[in-house]
Amino acid sequence: MDGINLQELKVEPEIKIRGYHTDLYQHVNNARYLEFLEEGRWRLLEDHLDLEEFMKNGFSFFVVNIIISYKSQARVGDIIVIRSGLKKIGNRSAVFRQQILNKDTKTVCVDADITFVIADIMGKPIKLEGGLKEKLLQLPLFEG
């Protein structure tokens, strides 16, 4: 892959909706979308950060707030795409922007902003500065 910066490659996991993803109304339940978003964040982090090193240093990611808008239904047989990227970095927290789209129709099913902190080994949020901030800036920005 000559000439390609691996940090710029986007990871957009796909999930085929199965019966166990749906509820009584035959569409994906609101709580299940949170799991799909978490899968997207894990893939983003695994593909752009050295999580093993991160954890060896005693750091953990903690979600502290989720703002989510449910836009459209996903049903059994649909394939969804989870788009994830960094939206902004503050002094003590940062925000991931995520979307779940129907792969075939390109319809947005979910929009979400997920605020997170990074905590030390004692579970205390730490400032996002220096080398830590530089590592976070390796994550692709959300486009869209």
PyMOL commands that place a pseudoatom at each C-alpha (Angstrom):
pseudoatom trace, name=CA, resn=MET, resi=1, chain=A, elem=C, hetatm=0, pos=[0.000, 0.000, 0.000]
pseudoatom trace, name=CA, resn=ASP, resi=2, chain=A, elem=C, hetatm=0, pos=[2.635, 2.470, -1.127]
pseudoatom trace, name=CA, resn=GLY, resi=3, chain=A, elem=C, hetatm=0, pos=[1.807, 6.124, -0.638]
pseudoatom trace, name=CA, resn=ILE, resi=4, chain=A, elem=C, hetatm=0, pos=[-1.199, 5.493, 1.623]
pseudoatom trace, name=CA, resn=ASN, resi=5, chain=A, elem=C, hetatm=0, pos=[-1.161, 6.851, 5.156]
pseudoatom trace, name=CA, resn=LEU, resi=6, chain=A, elem=C, hetatm=0, pos=[-2.748, 4.072, 7.208]
pseudoatom trace, name=CA, resn=GLN, resi=7, chain=A, elem=C, hetatm=0, pos=[-3.996, 6.614, 9.756]
pseudoatom trace, name=CA, resn=GLU, resi=8, chain=A, elem=C, hetatm=0, pos=[-6.210, 8.101, 7.046]
pseudoatom trace, name=CA, resn=LEU, resi=9, chain=A, elem=C, hetatm=0, pos=[-7.927, 4.825, 6.193]
pseudoatom trace, name=CA, resn=LYS, resi=10, chain=A, elem=C, hetatm=0, pos=[-11.517, 4.797, 7.355]
pseudoatom trace, name=CA, resn=VAL, resi=11, chain=A, elem=C, hetatm=0, pos=[-13.002, 1.874, 9.173]
pseudoatom trace, name=CA, resn=GLU, resi=12, chain=A, elem=C, hetatm=0, pos=[-16.728, 1.507, 8.670]
pseudoatom trace, name=CA, resn=PRO, resi=13, chain=A, elem=C, hetatm=0, pos=[-17.821, -1.851, 10.061]
pseudoatom trace, name=CA, resn=GLU, resi=14, chain=A, elem=C, hetatm=0, pos=[-20.890, -3.461, 8.557]
pseudoatom trace, name=CA, resn=ILE, resi=15, chain=A, elem=C, hetatm=0, pos=[-23.446, -5.553, 10.415]
pseudoatom trace, name=CA, resn=LYS, resi=16, chain=A, elem=C, hetatm=0, pos=[-26.231, -7.597, 8.873]
pseudoatom trace, name=CA, resn=ILE, resi=17, chain=A, elem=C, hetatm=0, pos=[-29.366, -7.235, 10.976]
pseudoatom trace, name=CA, resn=ARG, resi=18, chain=A, elem=C, hetatm=0, pos=[-30.549, -10.587, 12.314]
pseudoatom trace, name=CA, resn=GLY, resi=19, chain=A, elem=C, hetatm=0, pos=[-33.719, -11.545, 14.140]
pseudoatom trace, name=CA, resn=TYR, resi=20, chain=A, elem=C, hetatm=0, pos=[-32.004, -11.357, 17.532]
pseudoatom trace, name=CA, resn=HIS, resi=21, chain=A, elem=C, hetatm=0, pos=[-31.213, -7.670, 16.886]
pseudoatom trace, name=CA, resn=THR, resi=22, chain=A, elem=C, hetatm=0, pos=[-34.898, -6.779, 16.664]
pseudoatom trace, name=CA, resn=ASP, resi=23, chain=A, elem=C, hetatm=0, pos=[-37.714, -6.326, 19.132]
pseudoatom trace, name=CA, resn=LEU, resi=24, chain=A, elem=C, hetatm=0, pos=[-41.428, -7.078, 19.229]
pseudoatom trace, name=CA, resn=TYR, resi=25, chain=A, elem=C, hetatm=0, pos=[-42.002, -4.469, 16.490]
pseudoatom trace, name=CA, resn=GLN, resi=26, chain=A, elem=C, hetatm=0, pos=[-39.570, -6.220, 14.092]
pseudoatom trace, name=CA, resn=HIS, resi=27, chain=A, elem=C, hetatm=0, pos=[-37.082, -3.357, 13.965]
pseudoatom trace, name=CA, resn=VAL, resi=28, chain=A, elem=C, hetatm=0, pos=[-33.802, -2.768, 15.768]
pseudoatom trace, name=CA, resn=ASN, resi=29, chain=A, elem=C, hetatm=0, pos=[-34.446, -1.759, 19.361]
pseudoatom trace, name=CA, resn=ASN, resi=30, chain=A, elem=C, hetatm=0, pos=[-33.028, 1.581, 20.532]
pseudoatom trace, name=CA, resn=ALA, resi=31, chain=A, elem=C, hetatm=0, pos=[-30.732, -0.107, 23.082]
pseudoatom trace, name=CA, resn=ARG, resi=32, chain=A, elem=C, hetatm=0, pos=[-29.216, -2.356, 20.410]
pseudoatom trace, name=CA, resn=TYR, resi=33, chain=A, elem=C, hetatm=0, pos=[-28.068, 0.704, 18.462]
pseudoatom trace, name=CA, resn=LEU, resi=34, chain=A, elem=C, hetatm=0, pos=[-25.896, 1.631, 21.468]
pseudoatom trace, name=CA, resn=GLU, resi=35, chain=A, elem=C, hetatm=0, pos=[-24.143, -1.732, 21.116]
pseudoatom trace, name=CA, resn=PHE, resi=36, chain=A, elem=C, hetatm=0, pos=[-23.618, -1.150, 17.403]
pseudoatom trace, name=CA, resn=LEU, resi=37, chain=A, elem=C, hetatm=0, pos=[-22.106, 2.269, 18.154]
pseudoatom trace, name=CA, resn=GLU, resi=38, chain=A, elem=C, hetatm=0, pos=[-19.790, 0.722, 20.727]
pseudoatom trace, name=CA, resn=GLU, resi=39, chain=A, elem=C, hetatm=0, pos=[-18.622, -1.806, 18.129]
pseudoatom trace, name=CA, resn=GLY, resi=40, chain=A, elem=C, hetatm=0, pos=[-17.841, 1.084, 15.816]
pseudoatom trace, name=CA, resn=ARG, resi=41, chain=A, elem=C, hetatm=0, pos=[-15.803, 2.881, 18.489]
pseudoatom trace, name=CA, resn=TRP, resi=42, chain=A, elem=C, hetatm=0, pos=[-13.831, -0.262, 19.354]
pseudoatom trace, name=CA, resn=ARG, resi=43, chain=A, elem=C, hetatm=0, pos=[-12.991, -0.805, 15.691]
pseudoatom trace, name=CA, resn=LEU, resi=44, chain=A, elem=C, hetatm=0, pos=[-11.926, 2.829, 15.342]
pseudoatom trace, name=CA, resn=LEU, resi=45, chain=A, elem=C, hetatm=0, pos=[-9.661, 2.611, 18.396]
pseudoatom trace, name=CA, resn=GLU, resi=46, chain=A, elem=C, hetatm=0, pos=[-8.213, -0.805, 17.490]
pseudoatom trace, name=CA, resn=ASP, resi=47, chain=A, elem=C, hetatm=0, pos=[-7.379, 0.298, 13.960]
pseudoatom trace, name=CA, resn=HIS, resi=48, chain=A, elem=C, hetatm=0, pos=[-5.799, 3.652, 14.836]
pseudoatom trace, name=CA, resn=LEU, resi=49, chain=A, elem=C, hetatm=0, pos=[-4.290, 3.330, 18.320]
pseudoatom trace, name=CA, resn=ASP, resi=50, chain=A, elem=C, hetatm=0, pos=[-2.088, 0.808, 20.075]
pseudoatom trace, name=CA, resn=LEU, resi=51, chain=A, elem=C, hetatm=0, pos=[-4.700, -0.170, 22.660]
pseudoatom trace, name=CA, resn=GLU, resi=52, chain=A, elem=C, hetatm=0, pos=[-2.415, -2.697, 24.335]
pseudoatom trace, name=CA, resn=GLU, resi=53, chain=A, elem=C, hetatm=0, pos=[0.166, 0.020, 25.023]
pseudoatom trace, name=CA, resn=PHE, resi=54, chain=A, elem=C, hetatm=0, pos=[-2.608, 2.377, 26.055]
pseudoatom trace, name=CA, resn=MET, resi=55, chain=A, elem=C, hetatm=0, pos=[-3.892, -0.062, 28.670]
pseudoatom trace, name=CA, resn=LYS, resi=56, chain=A, elem=C, hetatm=0, pos=[-0.374, -0.992, 29.849]
pseudoatom trace, name=CA, resn=ASN, resi=57, chain=A, elem=C, hetatm=0, pos=[0.048, 2.689, 30.692]
pseudoatom trace, name=CA, resn=GLY, resi=58, chain=A, elem=C, hetatm=0, pos=[-3.059, 2.462, 32.867]
pseudoatom trace, name=CA, resn=PHE, resi=59, chain=A, elem=C, hetatm=0, pos=[-5.368, 4.466, 30.620]
pseudoatom trace, name=CA, resn=SER, resi=60, chain=A, elem=C, hetatm=0, pos=[-9.052, 3.678, 30.055]
pseudoatom trace, name=CA, resn=PHE, resi=61, chain=A, elem=C, hetatm=0, pos=[-11.749, 5.221, 27.875]
pseudoatom trace, name=CA, resn=PHE, resi=62, chain=A, elem=C, hetatm=0, pos=[-14.994, 6.031, 29.732]
pseudoatom trace, name=CA, resn=VAL, resi=63, chain=A, elem=C, hetatm=0, pos=[-18.169, 7.224, 28.027]
pseudoatom trace, name=CA, resn=VAL, resi=64, chain=A, elem=C, hetatm=0, pos=[-19.708, 10.041, 30.083]
pseudoatom trace, name=CA, resn=ASN, resi=65, chain=A, elem=C, hetatm=0, pos=[-22.509, 11.261, 27.796]
pseudoatom trace, name=CA, resn=ILE, resi=66, chain=A, elem=C, hetatm=0, pos=[-24.385, 10.074, 24.730]
pseudoatom trace, name=CA, resn=ILE, resi=67, chain=A, elem=C, hetatm=0, pos=[-26.612, 12.286, 22.613]
pseudoatom trace, name=CA, resn=ILE, resi=68, chain=A, elem=C, hetatm=0, pos=[-28.424, 10.103, 20.117]
pseudoatom trace, name=CA, resn=SER, resi=69, chain=A, elem=C, hetatm=0, pos=[-31.098, 10.756, 17.514]
pseudoatom trace, name=CA, resn=TYR, resi=70, chain=A, elem=C, hetatm=0, pos=[-33.032, 7.879, 16.004]
pseudoatom trace, name=CA, resn=LYS, resi=71, chain=A, elem=C, hetatm=0, pos=[-33.833, 8.806, 12.404]
pseudoatom trace, name=CA, resn=SER, resi=72, chain=A, elem=C, hetatm=0, pos=[-34.950, 5.669, 10.577]
pseudoatom trace, name=CA, resn=GLN, resi=73, chain=A, elem=C, hetatm=0, pos=[-35.649, 1.985, 11.224]
pseudoatom trace, name=CA, resn=ALA, resi=74, chain=A, elem=C, hetatm=0, pos=[-33.390, -0.942, 10.439]
pseudoatom trace, name=CA, resn=ARG, resi=75, chain=A, elem=C, hetatm=0, pos=[-35.021, -4.331, 9.939]
pseudoatom trace, name=CA, resn=VAL, resi=76, chain=A, elem=C, hetatm=0, pos=[-33.998, -7.970, 9.556]
pseudoatom trace, name=CA, resn=GLY, resi=77, chain=A, elem=C, hetatm=0, pos=[-31.895, -8.431, 6.431]
pseudoatom trace, name=CA, resn=ASP, resi=78, chain=A, elem=C, hetatm=0, pos=[-30.709, -4.819, 6.270]
pseudoatom trace, name=CA, resn=ILE, resi=79, chain=A, elem=C, hetatm=0, pos=[-26.970, -4.224, 6.292]
pseudoatom trace, name=CA, resn=ILE, resi=80, chain=A, elem=C, hetatm=0, pos=[-25.914, -1.254, 8.368]
pseudoatom trace, name=CA, resn=VAL, resi=81, chain=A, elem=C, hetatm=0, pos=[-22.658, 0.681, 8.208]
pseudoatom trace, name=CA, resn=ILE, resi=82, chain=A, elem=C, hetatm=0, pos=[-21.208, 2.305, 11.330]
pseudoatom trace, name=CA, resn=ARG, resi=83, chain=A, elem=C, hetatm=0, pos=[-19.313, 5.524, 10.613]
pseudoatom trace, name=CA, resn=SER, resi=84, chain=A, elem=C, hetatm=0, pos=[-17.128, 6.851, 13.430]
pseudoatom trace, name=CA, resn=GLY, resi=85, chain=A, elem=C, hetatm=0, pos=[-14.605, 9.619, 13.896]
pseudoatom trace, name=CA, resn=LEU, resi=86, chain=A, elem=C, hetatm=0, pos=[-13.292, 12.201, 16.263]
pseudoatom trace, name=CA, resn=LYS, resi=87, chain=A, elem=C, hetatm=0, pos=[-15.394, 15.364, 16.443]
pseudoatom trace, name=CA, resn=LYS, resi=88, chain=A, elem=C, hetatm=0, pos=[-13.464, 17.464, 18.969]
pseudoatom trace, name=CA, resn=ILE, resi=89, chain=A, elem=C, hetatm=0, pos=[-10.973, 17.353, 21.821]
pseudoatom trace, name=CA, resn=GLY, resi=90, chain=A, elem=C, hetatm=0, pos=[-11.376, 19.505, 24.912]
pseudoatom trace, name=CA, resn=ASN, resi=91, chain=A, elem=C, hetatm=0, pos=[-9.210, 19.856, 28.025]
pseudoatom trace, name=CA, resn=ARG, resi=92, chain=A, elem=C, hetatm=0, pos=[-10.627, 16.848, 29.887]
pseudoatom trace, name=CA, resn=SER, resi=93, chain=A, elem=C, hetatm=0, pos=[-13.043, 15.248, 27.452]
pseudoatom trace, name=CA, resn=ALA, resi=94, chain=A, elem=C, hetatm=0, pos=[-13.427, 14.563, 23.759]
pseudoatom trace, name=CA, resn=VAL, resi=95, chain=A, elem=C, hetatm=0, pos=[-16.299, 13.695, 21.465]
pseudoatom trace, name=CA, resn=PHE, resi=96, chain=A, elem=C, hetatm=0, pos=[-16.766, 10.949, 18.916]
pseudoatom trace, name=CA, resn=ARG, resi=97, chain=A, elem=C, hetatm=0, pos=[-19.312, 11.563, 16.155]
pseudoatom trace, name=CA, resn=GLN, resi=98, chain=A, elem=C, hetatm=0, pos=[-21.035, 8.446, 14.856]
pseudoatom trace, name=CA, resn=GLN, resi=99, chain=A, elem=C, hetatm=0, pos=[-23.693, 7.522, 12.333]
pseudoatom trace, name=CA, resn=ILE, resi=100, chain=A, elem=C, hetatm=0, pos=[-25.393, 4.278, 11.476]
pseudoatom trace, name=CA, resn=LEU, resi=101, chain=A, elem=C, hetatm=0, pos=[-26.580, 4.092, 7.868]
pseudoatom trace, name=CA, resn=ASN, resi=102, chain=A, elem=C, hetatm=0, pos=[-28.515, 1.576, 5.839]
pseudoatom trace, name=CA, resn=LYS, resi=103, chain=A, elem=C, hetatm=0, pos=[-25.905, 0.391, 3.347]
pseudoatom trace, name=CA, resn=ASP, resi=104, chain=A, elem=C, hetatm=0, pos=[-28.320, -0.014, 0.432]
pseudoatom trace, name=CA, resn=THR, resi=105, chain=A, elem=C, hetatm=0, pos=[-30.445, 3.117, 0.809]
pseudoatom trace, name=CA, resn=LYS, resi=106, chain=A, elem=C, hetatm=0, pos=[-27.789, 5.352, 2.454]
pseudoatom trace, name=CA, resn=THR, resi=107, chain=A, elem=C, hetatm=0, pos=[-30.543, 6.413, 4.882]
pseudoatom trace, name=CA, resn=VAL, resi=108, chain=A, elem=C, hetatm=0, pos=[-29.260, 7.570, 8.263]
pseudoatom trace, name=CA, resn=CYS, resi=109, chain=A, elem=C, hetatm=0, pos=[-30.723, 5.374, 11.010]
pseudoatom trace, name=CA, resn=VAL, resi=110, chain=A, elem=C, hetatm=0, pos=[-28.883, 6.991, 13.931]
pseudoatom trace, name=CA, resn=ASP, resi=111, chain=A, elem=C, hetatm=0, pos=[-26.801, 10.120, 14.613]
pseudoatom trace, name=CA, resn=ALA, resi=112, chain=A, elem=C, hetatm=0, pos=[-24.841, 10.241, 17.863]
pseudoatom trace, name=CA, resn=ASP, resi=113, chain=A, elem=C, hetatm=0, pos=[-22.269, 12.311, 19.715]
pseudoatom trace, name=CA, resn=ILE, resi=114, chain=A, elem=C, hetatm=0, pos=[-20.418, 10.342, 22.388]
pseudoatom trace, name=CA, resn=THR, resi=115, chain=A, elem=C, hetatm=0, pos=[-18.462, 12.316, 24.975]
pseudoatom trace, name=CA, resn=PHE, resi=116, chain=A, elem=C, hetatm=0, pos=[-15.659, 10.400, 26.648]
pseudoatom trace, name=CA, resn=VAL, resi=117, chain=A, elem=C, hetatm=0, pos=[-12.844, 10.918, 29.091]
pseudoatom trace, name=CA, resn=ILE, resi=118, chain=A, elem=C, hetatm=0, pos=[-9.586, 9.089, 29.522]
pseudoatom trace, name=CA, resn=ALA, resi=119, chain=A, elem=C, hetatm=0, pos=[-8.957, 7.945, 33.059]
pseudoatom trace, name=CA, resn=ASP, resi=120, chain=A, elem=C, hetatm=0, pos=[-5.801, 6.911, 34.846]
pseudoatom trace, name=CA, resn=ILE, resi=121, chain=A, elem=C, hetatm=0, pos=[-5.287, 3.632, 36.671]
pseudoatom trace, name=CA, resn=MET, resi=122, chain=A, elem=C, hetatm=0, pos=[-7.309, 4.968, 39.623]
pseudoatom trace, name=CA, resn=GLY, resi=123, chain=A, elem=C, hetatm=0, pos=[-10.260, 5.788, 37.355]
pseudoatom trace, name=CA, resn=LYS, resi=124, chain=A, elem=C, hetatm=0, pos=[-9.735, 9.547, 37.599]
pseudoatom trace, name=CA, resn=PRO, resi=125, chain=A, elem=C, hetatm=0, pos=[-10.190, 11.562, 34.377]
pseudoatom trace, name=CA, resn=ILE, resi=126, chain=A, elem=C, hetatm=0, pos=[-6.973, 13.167, 33.210]
pseudoatom trace, name=CA, resn=LYS, resi=127, chain=A, elem=C, hetatm=0, pos=[-6.169, 16.202, 31.070]
pseudoatom trace, name=CA, resn=LEU, resi=128, chain=A, elem=C, hetatm=0, pos=[-5.974, 15.573, 27.356]
pseudoatom trace, name=CA, resn=GLU, resi=129, chain=A, elem=C, hetatm=0, pos=[-2.631, 17.202, 26.645]
pseudoatom trace, name=CA, resn=GLY, resi=130, chain=A, elem=C, hetatm=0, pos=[0.855, 16.461, 25.387]
pseudoatom trace, name=CA, resn=GLY, resi=131, chain=A, elem=C, hetatm=0, pos=[1.511, 12.945, 24.131]
pseudoatom trace, name=CA, resn=LEU, resi=132, chain=A, elem=C, hetatm=0, pos=[-1.950, 11.770, 25.083]
pseudoatom trace, name=CA, resn=LYS, resi=133, chain=A, elem=C, hetatm=0, pos=[-3.586, 14.445, 22.946]
pseudoatom trace, name=CA, resn=GLU, resi=134, chain=A, elem=C, hetatm=0, pos=[-1.187, 13.629, 20.103]
pseudoatom trace, name=CA, resn=LYS, resi=135, chain=A, elem=C, hetatm=0, pos=[-2.302, 9.996, 20.231]
pseudoatom trace, name=CA, resn=LEU, resi=136, chain=A, elem=C, hetatm=0, pos=[-5.967, 11.016, 20.079]
pseudoatom trace, name=CA, resn=LEU, resi=137, chain=A, elem=C, hetatm=0, pos=[-5.216, 13.204, 17.072]
pseudoatom trace, name=CA, resn=GLN, resi=138, chain=A, elem=C, hetatm=0, pos=[-4.192, 10.006, 15.222]
pseudoatom trace, name=CA, resn=LEU, resi=139, chain=A, elem=C, hetatm=0, pos=[-7.883, 9.123, 15.083]
pseudoatom trace, name=CA, resn=PRO, resi=140, chain=A, elem=C, hetatm=0, pos=[-9.611, 10.144, 11.868]
pseudoatom trace, name=CA, resn=LEU, resi=141, chain=A, elem=C, hetatm=0, pos=[-11.961, 13.108, 12.047]
pseudoatom trace, name=CA, resn=PHE, resi=142, chain=A, elem=C, hetatm=0, pos=[-15.616, 12.452, 11.370]
pseudoatom trace, name=CA, resn=GLU, resi=143, chain=A, elem=C, hetatm=0, pos=[-16.579, 13.513, 7.862]
pseudoatom trace, name=CA, resn=GLY, resi=144, chain=A, elem=C, hetatm=0, pos=[-20.150, 13.986, 6.895]
for i in range(1, 144): cmd.bond("trace and resi %d" % i, "trace and resi %d" % (i + 1))
show_as sticks, trace
zoom trace
